[in-house]
Amino acid sequence: MGIVYKHIFIKIMVTALCGLILGSGVVLCTEIGNAQSKEETSPLDASSEIQEKTVSAPEYLEDIEELAASAKDLKKLVNRMSKTAHQVPGDAGAGIHTQFHRCEGFAIAISDSVDELEELAADPDKNEEKIQELVVETLYGQVNSRNGALPAAIGGMSELVEQALEADPEDANALKMQEILWDIEDAQYEIDEQVRELGEKVQDPIVWEYKCMGPLNSHRLANGNTLINEAFNDRVIEVSPDEEIIWEYTEVVYPTDSVRLENGNTLIADKGNKRVIEVTPDKDIVWEYSGNGQELTAIYGVQALDDGNVLIADQGNMEEPDSIARIIEVTQDKEVVWEYSGPATEFVGPSFGGRLENGNTLIADNAGFMNGEPVYVGEITPDKEIAWEYSEGLTCVYTLQRLNNGNTLICAQCDCRVLEVTPEGEIVWTYGAIDTPGGVERLDNGNTLISVFGENRAIEVAPA
């Protein structure tokens, strides 16, 4: 997942950023229901299995009641830790004392959010928008296991407890606290899952879903099938609406993107083998690019241009001082004819939304991710000037799409959401509470295809 970011990859595969800054240090499926085209069934005619996922009042309320019970259990666990948190000696003990009050504050905030949600659920029709915002933005921001406030506090406290046990392996208070922290972590993951499930029910409906291993940059083909890059399965697959794998290519390692060409061949970003290849339907390689003197390092995007050239996003390696991150345009003769680049420590986890009709290139630069500043997406002219940019509230981005209406679809990976923004920067649509989205595409039928890397599935979301 393009920048599919460093701290995420540390958790998922103990390597580079996830999905967002995915390989440079960032990025970073079985199907249910039937895919839809503009001419075929509408979202309202989706399969009964998918329809069961949409909101019904009794199920909706039961989910909130279950979430409320879990939040109360979490608060009780934190309270149990109170005494021991104040009795561990030394510097580690002082840190534990401080960190405990952070955990306590987050547990109270989660409990308060759930209480508010219960009140809003008393009239779900009237409070629909408030419920969605509370679940998708507030609650998921508090508990999600990637970058939520509570998990960060738990992690910090666990490190301090380990320090205390290194000083005194038989410290009874530290041992007791360690056990409670394990219980708290389990409860937090349970709440995370419940919030994600509830988030799915209060947002636009999912009309198609396909389970797969680490999907990145899924694309809907003209024939109605879906091209999926299974990074964790080391293969690219073409899947029909009814679950059948029509075609696959397995001679790759950690593929991150692919494009079906007009001649029927497939262009693939083979990150693990540090190359871009074009393969025929019979799986013969007819073109390959690996850098031509400057080795590709962490490829997280490819696009075939109308003139036959290929656009490539290479995120470089932030751990190597001389490594360059770049977006390059390469001819069929393997000549670089355009480049937008910088040191991998400064131009962090670049990905793109492709070459636009006006000749500009839509990119994401995640440099701000490294120091807590906003990252930005930008429209870059051939002369490398910024013609348009957006950064409001983004912490890392992997892949973009410029829509026909002039808006921009952004896969905000670290924020666990995708959003559509106008040229003026107004957010007009979002879908969130998803674990590490690794690619987004607005379809011809108006639906949105999202590769949910952290949940091992690709989903198609329809307007409610």
N, C-alpha and C positions, 0 to 999 in steps of 0.2 A: 504494500500500500504505500506508495510514494513516500512522501516523507513518512510515512507510516512509522512513527516516531520512536526515538531511542528508548524512553522509559517504558513504552509499551512493548517494544521488542525484548526488552530485558525480561518482562513478565511472561511474554508469550513464548519466545524462543531464545531468550538470553542472548540477543544480538541486536544491533541497531534500532533506531527510533521507530515505530510501527507505521506501518502504514503510512505514516506520513512520511516521514523521512525514512521510510521503510528500509532501504538497504544501506544507504550511506550512513544510516544511523537514524533513519526516520521512516516510516512509511509515509510512510511510514511511506454433492447436493441431491437429495432425492426430491422429486417435485410433487407438489400437491396442487390440485386445481388445474385449470387450463389457461394457457396464455391467451391474450386477447389482442386482436388487431382492431383498427378503426372500423373496419367493415364488419367485424364479427361481433361477438357478444359484448354487451356493456358490462361495467363492473357490477351492476345490480344482478347480472345473471351468472355470476361466478359460482363455482361449485359449492355444494352444501357444506363441504368440509371447511372451505374458506369462510363461508358465511357464518359459521359457528364462532369465528374469531371476532366478528363485529359485536358492537356493544348491545347487550340486552340488560334491562334494568336489574333483574335479580342477580345475574352473574356479576354484573358491575359492582353492585353493593357488597356481594360476598367477597369479592377480591379486595375491596377497600377494608372490610372487616378483618380479613386475614393479614393484610398489611399493617393495620393498626395493632393487632396482637403481636406481630413480630417487632414492631417499633417499641412496644412496651417491654417486651422481653429484652431487647437490646439495652434499653435504659436501666433495667434491673441489673443486668450484667455489669454495666459501668458503675452502678452504685455499689455493687459487691466489691469492686476493685478499690473503692475509695480509701479504706483504711490502710491496706497494704501499700498503696501508692505514696503514702506519707511516711512509711516506716523503713524504706530501703536506705541504707547509709551511703555516704560518700557523694562524689560529683554525679554519678549515675542516678543516685536517689534524688538529688536536687532537680535533675532534668526530668525524671519520671514524674515528680510532683507537678512541674509545669505542664508536661505533656498530658498528664491525666486530666487537668482542667480543660485542655483543648478537647479531649475525647468527650468529656462530660458536656461541654458546650454544644458539640456537634450532635450528641445523642439527644439532648433536649431540643435542639433545632429540628431534628428529624421527627421527633415525637410531636412537636408543635405543628409541623407541616402536615402530618397525618391527621391530627385533630382538625385542622382547617379543611382538609380534604373530606373528612367525614361530614362536616357541616355543609360543604358545597354539594355533596352527593345527595343531600336531602331533596334537592331540586336539580337533577342533572341536566334537564333541558335548558333551564334558565342559566345555569352556571357552566355550560359546556366549555366556553373559551377559558374561563378561569381554571377549571379542572385540568384542561390540557396543559396550560402554562405551568400550573403547580406541579403536575406529575412529570412532564417532559423536561422542564427547565430547572425548577427548584429542587424537587426531590431527587431526580436523577443526578443533578449536580452535587448533591450532598452525599450520595451513597455509591455512585458507580465505581467499580473496582479499578478502573484505569487511572482516573485522576480526581476522584471525589475527595472532599475535605476529610471525611471520617477515615477512609482507608489510609490517607497520608498520615494522619495522627496515629493510627494503630501501628503503621509501619515504623514511625519514629519511636514509639513507645517500646515496641518489640526490640529494637536495636539497643535501647538503654537497658532493658531487662537483661539482654545477653551480656552487656558490659558488666552489670552487677553480678551475674553468675560467673563470669570469668574471674572476678575479684574474690568471690566466695561461692563456690558451686553448691554449698549447702544452705545458702540464705533462704530461710523458709518463706519470707515475704516475697522475694523475687520469684521463687518457684511457684508459689500460689498465684502470683500475678501472671506468670507465663501461661498457666492453665486457663485463667480467665480470659486472657488475650486471645487464646486459641478459640475459645467459645465465642468471643465477640467477633472475631474474624469470620467464623462460620455463620453467625447471625447476619453480619453485614453482607456476605455473599447471597444469603437467602433473600434479604431485603432488596438487594440489587436486582436479582432475578424477578422478584415480584413487581418491582417498579417498571422494569422493561416490559413485562407481560401486560401490565396495566396501561403503559404508554402505548402499546400496540392497539389497544382497544379504544383509546380516546382520540386517536388520530385517524387520518384518512385510511381506508381499508386496504389490506393486502389482498390482491386478487390472484397472485401467482407467487410460488415459492419453490426454490430448489435447494436442497441440502448438498453442500460440497465442502471441500477442505481448503480453507483459506482463499476464498474467491477475491480476485482483483479485476477491476475494469471489465465487467461483463458488458457485452454489446448485443443488442437485438439485431438479427440479420433480416434481410429483405424477405426471406422465405418464412419468417415467423419463428425460426429457431433462435437460440441464444448461445453466443460464443462466450465461454467462461474460462478464465485462467485460474486453474487450481494450483496455487503456489505451494501448498503443503502436499499435494499429490504429484507434483512435477509433471503436469500434463495440461494441455489445452483441449477442451472438449466443446463440441457442438451438440446442444441438447434440444430435442423437440419439445413442443408444449405438453406432450403426454409422457414425458419422463425418459424417452429413449435417447441413448447416446448415438447420434448419427455419424459422428466422426471424432477422432481423437488423435493427438500427436503427443508422444511420450518421450521423445529424444531431447528433452529440455530439463533444466534444473531451476526451480523457482521462477516460472514464467509470471510476468507482471502485467503484460498487455498483449493484445493481438488484434489484427485487423483483417477482415475478409476483403480481398481485392476483387476488382471487376473481372479479372481473368480466372477467378475461382481459387487462386492461391491464397495462402494465409501468411501475413507478416507477423512475426512473433518477437517480443522482447524476452530473450532468454537470459535472465539476470545471472543465474548461477554459472553459466558458461561465458558470460561477458560478451554477448554478441546479439545482433539482430539478424534474423534469418527469414527468408521467404521460402515456403514449402508448398509443393503441389498437393492436390487432393490425394495423390498416391504416396505422399510423404517424402518426396525427393527435394533436397535443398537446391534451389536454383539461384539464390543470391545470399550472400552473407557479409556482414560488416561487423568488425570487432575493434575498430579504432583507427586502423591505417596509420600506425606510427604513434598514436596516443591512445592507449588501451582504454576501452570502456570499463567502467568500474561498477556502477550500480544503476542499471537501466530500469526506469519506472514509467516509460511511456513511449509509444511509437505512433506515427501518423503517416499515411501515404498521401502525398500531395498530388494535385491534378497533373503536374508536369512530370510525374514519375519519381521525384525526389522523396526523401524520407526524413521526417522530423523525429528526433530522438531526445529524450530527457535522461541525462546521466547525472546522478546525484553525487558522484565522487565519494571520497572517504574522509570524513571529518577528523579521523585519527591520524591521518598522514598530512603533515604541514604543506606539502607541495601538491596535494591533490586538488584538481580543478572540478568544480561542478558546472554543468553547462547544458544548454539546449542547443542542438546543432541541426542544421539542414544538410543532408548528404545526397549527392547525386548517385545514379546507378553506377557510375564509374568510381564511386567511393571518394569523391572529392567533397570536402566541407566548403560550402558556398555561403553559409551564414552561421554565426555563432553568438550566443548570449551567455556569458560565463563569468566566473569569479572564483576565488579560493573557496574550497568546500566549507571552510570555517566561517565564511562571510556570505556566500550564496548557498543557503542551506536547503537541502531537500527539494530542489526545484522539480516541479511537474508542470504539465501544461493542459490547456483546453484546446490546443490546436491552432493552425493557421487560419485566420479569419478571411472573409471575402475581401476586405479592404487591404489585405496584405499584412496586417499586423498579426502578432502572435500573443495569445492569451496564456499567461504563466502564473505560477504560484512561487513565491519566495518565502521560505520559512525561517529566515535568519533571526527574527525576533523570538522564536521558540527557545533559543538557547539562553536568553537573558530575561525572560519573562515579559518581553514587550510584544505588542501585536505583530502578527505576520501580515503579509499583504498579497493580494492577487492584482495583477496588472496587465494592461494591454500595451504591448511593446511594439513600436514602429520598426520598420526595417533599419532605420538609423539608430535604433536602440534608445529612443526616447519613450517616456511613459505617457501614453495618450489617455489612460484611464486607470484608476486604482481603487481598491476597496480593502479596508482592514478592520472595520468596526467589530470588536469582540472576537476576532479569530485568533486561535492559539496555534493551530497548524492546519495546513490544507493539503489535500492530495486529490488532484484532478478537478477539472472545471469543464463547463460547457456554455458557450454563448448561444442563447436561444434565438429563434426566429423573431421574437417580439423585442429583441434588444436587451433583454434581461440576461443575467449570468447565473448559472447553477453552480454552486460551490459545495464540494465535499469537504466539510470541516471536520476532519478526522479526529483531532484531539478533543473537539467539542461534542463528539458523538452525535452529529446531526448533519443534514444537508439543508441548504437554504437557497432560495432564489431571490436575487436582489436586482433592483432596477438600476439604470445608469446613474440615477441620483443617489443611490445607496439605500433605498427603502427596501426592507425585507417584506416580500409579498407572499412567501410560502416557506414552510419548514417541515421537516420530518426528523424527529430526534428520539432520544432514549434508545439508541442502537449502539452496539459495542464495536467501535473502530470501523466505520464505513470506509471501504477501500475502492470507491469508484461510483460515479453516478451518471445516468444518462436519461434525458427526457425523450420519451418515445413519440412516434408520430400520432399515436392515439391519445396523447395528453397525459398518459401515465408516466411514472418515474421508476426506472430500474436502478436498484441500489445493490452494490456488492457489500455485504456486511461481513467483513473479514473476521472480526472477533467472534461472530456467532456461527460461522461456517455455513452461510446460506446467502443466496441471491434472492431478492424480493422485488416484486412489482407493486407499486402503490398507486392507487387510482384516486382522483379527486372525489371527495365525499359527495 
